[in-house]
């Protein structure tokens, strides 16, 4: 049997095996009554003023202490909130932190989360600018650079040349230009 035929048989077998396993709907507790399946869970309503203020506070705390384990649950709540609320819809471009992929930067996940949270803060602070993707991206990058600076203060080995270059551009007043170039290929 040729290598191609063997490969095709393995792919066919894998597809058969995976299609025969029907996932069961997960259930979640509902305070108003018995458990509901995830598929039938009603969509949540718009965010509240208290939730928006909480997100803003969490974002600023994470800028100052992005590695604080005491803030991990807050970060998780904020990320989940961003996925659930229908009225704060961010659009981020992966090009913002593309230089941190290879070699993989140790704290890339924390910085990416910071970009997303700060983009949401931008939308909360500027509800009249829902399509200002450059504004969202600049706010996200400024917040990520604050978090990066805090990380470097606690771990000098956490330096990253691409982030140091962005900090330099920020001090020269050129961060918006750098961000604009980074997101130029993104389709919002």
Secondary structure, DSSP 8 states (H G I E B T S, - for coil): --HHHHHHHHHHHHHHHHHTS-----EEEETTEEEEEGGG--------HHHHHHHHHHHHHHHH-TT-GGGHHHHHHHHHHHHH-SS------GGGGGGGTTTT-TTHHHHHHHHHHHHHHHHHHTTT-TT-HHHHHHHHHHHHHHHHHHHHHH-GGG--HHHHHHHHHHHTT-HHHHHHHHHTT---
